[in-house]
Amino acid sequence: MQRFAIFLSIILITAASFYFFQDKRKLSLPLKTTTLEEYKEKYPKNVMYIDFNTSDPKEFIVILNNGYVFEDGRVITEGSEILEDVAVLKYGGAIKDNPLLKKKGFPEPKKVGSTLAVIASNGEENYYHWVFHVLPRIKLLQESKIPFDKIYIYNIKYRYQKESIRLLGIDEDKIYIGKENQFIQAEKLLVPSIAVKPAIGKLFPKWVISFLNEKFLINDKNKQFPEKIFVSRSKAFSRRIINEDELFKILEPQGYKKVFLEDLHVREQAVIFHHAKEIVAAHGSGLSNLVFCKPGTKIVEINPFDGHREPYKMLAGQMELSYQDVDTTTNGLTPHQVEEDDIFVDIEKVKEVL
């Protein structure tokens, strides 16, 4: 009996050691890339197209059986492939620059025996990326009527994220929040297409504009809204206007009201932009609210990127807004430095376009 107990203990210790080793080992995948068409040829039933009866390109949802999702929504097929058409890339970068292709291994995947709908996207902590990359994917899921257990989001910590999710009818218990360096393998992944990619010429589809207005723009006739607004970035972490006080001294006498978008609810931001006739703002994600403006609204964007980043100019064009931009002096800074640096505005240039 004693020998049997010792033998059983050895087996249990060995099994525990093996489990620990398995849990800690790295998963090495020889990643390749593939296109939606190539994937559809292999799995014709795993691609569902969604048509909004517009001239916009058709959107789709890809079903990945036993697929993987890493951190901020980067998905990998069971066959170790990155699906180019739903790849999460910063500023529309080339697929060859996808950081997953350079990884030598991954953590042991956490198995999830359910259906995960992946709406996470690079930069979802930024209002622009959240509004145009994440939220439309919820609409696609709802249109598809494919059942799922949870929605995968990489990070959700800001008020606007929680508000918008709630307004779209998603309960908190339906959200699966990813973690840094976490690698998940689900029984089934649902991956909606990314509807907005201005960097590669995929502009703001009409259905996205209609969807956002329908869900977030309320008809509040009982309130008075300013006709002219100046969007302050003084509470932002970067690209604050160094001479904002001087700038506002010329704006205020003309009837401009200063607004701080970070202090407002999602629907408050939408309705303020909707009622404004003139908007002055530095380049920043708050200008995503141009999607709620009426045609003809005058927009003055103070943009330090010297033509390198113009999503709001594109959005203004599609919304039929009257758009003007004011360049700032970058003094030879790199795009990354411009991203982080505060900016100095030439007041005379602003006067010229007002």
N, C-alpha and C positions, 0 to 999 in steps of 0.2 A: 504493500500500500504506500509505504514511504517512497519507494523507488518510482511508483507511478506519479506521486505528487511532485517529485523532483523533475521527472520527465515532462509533466504538464507545465511546470513553471518555465522550463527551458523553451518549450514551444511558444508560450505566451510572450516571453521576453524577446525571442527571435521575431515573432510576428509584430510586436510593438516597434522593434528596431527597424524592421522592413517598412512599416507604415510611416515611420518618421522620415526614413530615407526617401520614400516615394513622395512625401509631402514637400520635402525640401529640394528635390532635384529640379533642374531646369528643363523645360521642354524646348527642344531645338526644332525649328520648322524651316525647311528649304523653301522660302516664300517665292512665289511667282506672281505675275499679274495676269488678269484676264478681263475681257470686256463683257458687257451685258449680253451681247449677241452670242458670244462663245459659251457663256454660262447657260443661256436659254437653249442652245442646241443640245447640251447635255441633259438639262432638266427643264423641258418645255412647260411643265406644270408648275414650276416654281417661280415664274415671273408673271405678275398680274399688272396689266396696264389700267390706268385710271384716266378717263377722258372727261374734261370739263366743258366740252363742246365749244371750245374757243380755238383760235389759231395758234395758241401756245403749244409748245412741244408736249407730247403726252408724258405724264408722270407714271411712276410704277412703284410696285413693292416687290422686293426680292425675298424669297423664302430660302433660308439656309438651314438645312437639317444638320444638326450637330455642329453648327457654326460657332466661331469664337468671336468675342468682343474684348478689346483691350482699351483700358482707360477711357479716353474721350470719344468713344464710339467708333474706333477703327475696327472694322470687321474683317475676318478671315474665314474662308470656306473650309469645310472639312478636308478638302484636298489641298490645303495650304496655299490658297490663292487670295490675292487682294483683288477685289472687284473694283475696277477703275471707276466705274460710273457712280459709285456711292462712297468713294474714298474721301476721307476727311483730310483736307489739305489747307494749309494756311494761305490766305489770299490767292486761292486758285492756283497754287504751285503745280509744277509738273509731276506726274505720277512717279517718274524716275527718282524724284527727290523725297518720296514718301519715306519717313524715318523707319517704318517697319521693315523695309527692304534691307536696312543696314544692321538690324538687330541680329545678334548671334544666337539668341535664345530667349525664352520666355519663362515666367514662373509656371509652376505646375498649375494647370487650369482648375478653377473651382467649378465643379459640375452643378448645373442648375437643371433639374428635371422638369422644365416647364417652357412655355413660349414667352420669349422676351421680345418686345418691340423696341428697336434701337432708334432713338431720336437724338441722342447726344451728338454734339458737333464741336469741333475745335473752336475755342473762343466763346463758348456758351455763357461765360461770365460777363461778356460784353453785350450790351443791349441790342446792338445791330445784329450780331450773330444769333442771338436768342430769337429776335423777332422774325428774321428772314430765313434762318437755317433750321431752327428747331421747331417753332410753332407750326409752320406749314406741314411738317411731317406728321403732326397730330391730325391735321385735317385729312391727310392722305389715308392714315390708318382708319379714321372714322368713315371715310367714303368706301374703303375696301370691305368693311364689315367682317374682316377676318378676326376671329376671336384671339385674344392674347391674355396672358396672366398678369404681366407687369410691363411698365414702360421703363426702359433703361435710360437714365440721365447720369452724366458724370458728376455734375456738381449743381447743387441748388441751395443757394444761401442768401440770395437777394430778394427783397420784397417783390420786385416786379416779376421774378420767376414764379414765386408761389401764387401771386395774384392771378397771373395769366393762365397758369395751369388749372387753377380753380375755376376761372371763368370759362374755360374750355371743357369743363365737366369731368376732369380727371381727379379722382379721390387720392388723398395722400397714401393710402394703403396700397395703391396700384403702382407706386413709384419704386423702382429699384435703383438705388444710388451707388454708382461705381466708386472705386477708390484708386489712388495712385498705385501703379505697378500691379494692379489686379487684372488677372487674365481669367475670363469666364468662358466656359463652353456650355451652351444651352441645348436642350433637346431640339429646339427650333428657334431661329431668329427671324423676325420680320424687319426688313430694312427698307424704309421708304426712300425714294429719290430725294435729292437736294434740289429744290425748285429754283433757287436764286444763286447764280454764279456769275456776277458781272465781270469778273476778271477774265473769264473765258467766253464772254459774249452772251451768256444766258442771263438775260435781264429779268426784271420783276414781272412775272406773269400776271395777267389780268385776274385770274382766279385767286392769287395770293392777295392782291390789293383788295378785292371784294371780300374775301374771307376775313381779313384783319379789320376792315371797316365794319363789317356786320357784327363781329364779336366784341370790339372794343370801343366803337364810337357810339355814344349815347346822345339822345336828343334832349338836352337840358335847357329848356326855354326859360326857366326861372332864374337863371344866373346871367350876370353881365360878364363878358369876356373882353380882354384888351384887344384892340385891333392891330396894335403894333407891339411886338415882343422882342426883347434881347435875351438870348439864352446865355446865362453866365456859367463859366467853367471854374469859378473861383474855389469851388469845393472839390474839384476833380484832382486826381493824382498826377496828371501830366497835361501838357498843352494849355496851361492856364494863360490868360492874356495878361502880360506884365503891366501894361498900361490900361487895364480895364476901366479904372475910375475916370481916366481922361477920355476914353472912348464913350463912356456912358454920359459924360457931360454934354456931348453933342447930340446924343440920342434922346435923352430925357426931355429936353425942350420940344422935341418933335413928336412927343406923345408915346414914346416907347416905355414899356413896363419891363422891369427885370424879373426873370423867372429862373428858378432853380429846379430843374427837372427831377433831380434825385430826391426832392422832398415831396413829389407828387405821386399819386397812384397812377396806374397804367391808363385808366380811363380819363383821368384828369389831364394827363399829357395829351391824349388824343383829342379831346374836345377843345383844349386851348389852341392847338395847332390848327384845328378845323375852322375855328372862328377868326384866327389871325389873318390880316390882310398883308402885313409886312413882317418879316422875320429876319433878324440879324443874329448870326451865331458862328462861333469858331467850329472848325471841323471836329466832329465827335459823334458818338453813337446816338445822342439825343436827336440828331437830324433824321433818324429812322422814322420819326413822327411826321415827316413830310408826306408819308403815305396817307395821312388823314386830311391833308390840305385840299382846299377848293381850287379848281383851275384859275389861273391868273394871280395867285398869291405871289407876292414879291419876296424872293429869297436872296439874302446876301450871305454867302459863306466865306468866312475867313479861313483860308486853306494854306497850310505851310508845306504841302506836299508837292507843289510845283507840277501838277498834272499827273503825278504818279499814282494817285488814289482818288478816284472821282465817282464813287458809288452814288453820292447824293446828287451830283450833277445829272447822272443817268436817271435816278429816281425822279428828280424834278422834271426832266424832259418827258418821262412817261406820264406824269401827273399833270402835264401842261401848265407848269408853274413858270413864273418869270424869274429866271435864275441869273445871278451875277456872282462871280467869285472875286475875292481880294487876296492877292498873294502876299506872303510875309517874307521878311528877310531871313534866310536860313544860314547865311555865312558859311557855305560849303559843308554843312552838316550832312552826315549820312542819313538815309531814311530811318534807321533805327534811332539815331540821335534826335531826329525831328519828332519821332513818335513819343519820346520821353521828355523832350525839352519844352519849357515854357516859350511863348511866342510874343513878339513885339509887333504891334499893328501900326501901320502908317495911317494916321487919322485922316490925312488929306485924301488918301485913296478911298476910304470909306465914304467921305463926303461926296466924292465924285459920283459914286454909284447910287447914292440915296436919292 
